[in-house]
Amino acid sequence: MNVIWTPTAELSYAKELDKINKKWSVNEIMDFMNLVDDFVKKLESGIIEGKVSQKTNLRSFVISKQTTLYFDAFEDTQTIELLLFWNNKDNPKELKEFLNI
């Protein structure tokens, strides 16, 4: 599978790294980056994990207690689009706005 990072995914990933950096240490940043890298590698190999929304058909996967990754999978083109890294403590109404639901 081809994994594509949308601009929103790239920006929200950077924001999550910044939040981790402000609260924790470099070790936690590296741990988070490794969790994301491991999950992306699974996606690239065709292992698609996570919940599927009945409403939007988007998928979500909890990367860590604090962060959920939202993504879309297109079987016909063998493509996965990473959409958003969401801090689970943020306002859920904003999540709906980001995902246009």
N, C-alpha and C positions, 0 to 999 in steps of 0.2 A: 504494500500500500504506500502511496505517496502522501506524506504528511505536510500540510501547508499551514504556516503560522499567519493568521490574519494580522493586520496592523493593531487591532484591538487586543489580540492575544499577546503580541509582543509588548505592548504598553502595559497591560495589566500584569504580565509576568514581571516586568521591571519594577512595577509598584509593589508587588508582593515581596520581591527581593529587598526593596528599600525598607518596607515595614519590618521584615525579619532583621535587617541590619540595625535598625533603630532600637529594637527590643532585645536582640540576642547577640550572637557572635558569628564570626566567619564560619565556624563549624556548622552552625545551624543553616547558614546560607548554602554551604556545600551539600549538606544533607538534603535540603529542599531541591537543589539543582539536580542531584543524583536521582531523587524520586521522580522528577519530571523527565529526565533523560531516560530512565528505565521504562516509564510508561510510554513515551514516544517510540522507543525501540519496539515495545510490544505491538503498538499500533502499526508500525512499519512492517512487522512480520505477519500482520493479519489477525492478531489477537485483539479483538475489540471487547473491552470490558466496560462496565458501568451501567447505569440505569438509563432507560429510554423514556422520555416524556411522552405520555399519551397525547398531550395537547399539541406539542410542536414537533415531535419526532426527533428532537435534539437529544444528545447523550450527555451524561455527566459522570464524572469519576472523582471521588474524593482522593486528592493527592496527599493531603495531610489533614489533621483535625481542623486546621484553620482555613484550608484552601480546597476549593472544588474547581475542576477544569470542565468547561462546557465545550462540546465539539460536535461536529456533524460528520456523518459517514456517507459516502456515495459509492455504493457497491458497483454501479455501472461503470464508473471511471476509476475505480480502485483508489479513491482519494479521500483523505480525511482532512477537514479544516478545523484547526484549533481556533476557537472563537473567543474564549474569555477565561482568565484565571480569576476566580471570585473568592474574596475573603469572606468566610462564613459568618463573621461578626458584623458585616456591613448590612445596610438596610435592604431587605428583600424587595421592596418596591423599586429600588434602583436596578436590581438585577433584572426585573421584568422589562424595564426600559432599555437596558443594554441588549437584551435578547429579543426585543420587539414582540413581547407576548402580553 
